[in-house]
Amino acid sequence: MTPLALLTLLGCVATLQYHSVLWWLDQVGWSGVAISLVLEVVAVWFWFRPGWGRVFGAAASVIVLAGPLHHTAAPLFQARDAAAAERAAVSAKLDSLRDEIQTQRQTLAGYRERSEERVGWRDVQERASETLAELRDRERDLVARQAAMQSSGPVALELVTLLQLGALLLFQMGTITSVTHLSAAYRRRQHPETPRNTQPQQAAPEDPRLALAGRLDRHMADRGLSQSAVADAAGVPRQEVGRALRHAETRAQGGRTASATTWQRLGQYLQQEERAK
């Protein structure tokens, strides 16, 4: 999973930095490139280190994400401002046109009054009527345009922008998740855990020869006997008595200990001595 996390980190950071660098360039010029890249490095560093430092990592991630979000959403706000300005212009044209229509109506009414009193105003009256009809046609066009602008908007742009904003949020989450995954993998590699044996360990069986060697040592100390005296009494070689006394040390080193016959005869010897007391 580590290669996949590294690939995810590189892809997410590259996409976010594309928008971030462009936004910082618009704000502060070429120094924005360094600001954007250093902010990303700081965020990754704080997220890579476990503990309370990840609070600063979260703050740095928010700052890093702010630029791409604004850079992506800016065209939508610009389109909305342009649409609002266009609606205002159409509304102003419509108001001006209605004032002109009202003036033309008053002019036409004056021409009609004069045509009743004098001859020769008919042509003037017809031209005024045609002008009024043209103005009304323009008014209908502007009203239809105004209604279309109010009912519609940059819907396609809004949808695309929302998808882009959601993608940027997912990219930032992918960056954080991949960094924390790589951090955990790095710590496991630096401090590998020893495998735990879940099966209960069985106690090693007690060696009866250890107890016999201890009895023999105490018997010799109490009686002041030498190895040779014990060897003669038990009917075993003296070297075998020494091996029996050093049984614990010899067994730990993997060396040769006393033979089974020696242990048997030494056991019989100690039983006889203990009964003789």
Secondary structure by P-SEA (a helix, b strand, c coil): caaaaaaaaaaaaaaaaaaaaaaaaaccccaaaaaaaaaaaaaaaaaaccccaaaaaaaaaaaaaaaaaaaaaaaaaaaaaaaaaaaaaaaaaaaaaaaaaaaaaaaaaaaaaaaaacccaaaaaaaaaaaaaaaaaaaaaaaaaaaaaaaccaaaaaaaaaaaaaaaaaaaaaaaaaaaaaaaaaaaaacccccccccccccccccaaaaaaaaaaaaaaaacccaaaaaaaacccaaaaaaaaaaaaaaaaccccccaaaaaaaaaaaaaaaaac
